[in-house]
Amino acid sequence: MKIIKSFEEIMLGIKSVRDFKEKYYTNFFPNKDQIELWIEKASLYKIDKFNGVVFFIRKNESFNSLYFVAKSEESLSNGISLAANFFEETCTVIDLIGKGTELSRLNDIFKNYKFVEYTSLTRMSRVINEDEDFKNDISIDFANTNDVQEIKILLDTYFDPLSEQIPFKEEILNWIKKNHILVKREDNLIVGFVIFDLIGMTSYLRYWFVHPEYRDKKIGSALLNKYFFLSSGCKKQMFWVINDNENAIKRYKHYGFEMESLNDIILKKDRN
């Protein structure tokens, strides 16, 4: 296992497998800024000694995230078998993203090597109507640089690191600098927030949170309405929702979001 020291190493590893004339399989879609942060923290590794497949491992505090680029389902299966010892030193988690029977086949490959399903998510989206009239609620503020630690603590406390990919402080700071974090304050404490991205004409809702002690006070809807107001120049909004979170799905549908056919199955393999 080799530590990654540059983004170019990532691209060369992908290129060594990927053939633009043929189908390939992957769960790794590198965002350069995020990858460079992982490299800076010396948390990203590559395993590339197997024919037709490259694995990348991101080391987290209590588990490893596994990524792959494979020429075929067969090369992926063979690679997992040969690399099995790398997945045994700690809990290993993998996201399998796709649709229908192909996703089911990838799921079966990993389950054959003692990965078990942890949870699953589905993407939801809504097309923005130009006639929508969401209000600019002045009680909802943009987060500032002094809020980084407080937001990080809330994310670490109330979100699941295995399924919700908790960001680093540096990522939170970048969102704040872009005015992409909205907060609701009570008694100088943050009791709710929304974190989002605007990429092209699409708005991505990353995190939506209201502190348990402040729920049923319409804070969540106020945050979401201001997020809608700020996204009014986009054409589409989307996010991922955990499939067994029925209350959240019901609320999102209330705002016009619909379930898509794209799914994310999260598997994990505990340390032997």
Disulfide bonds with the S-S distance in Angstrom:
none
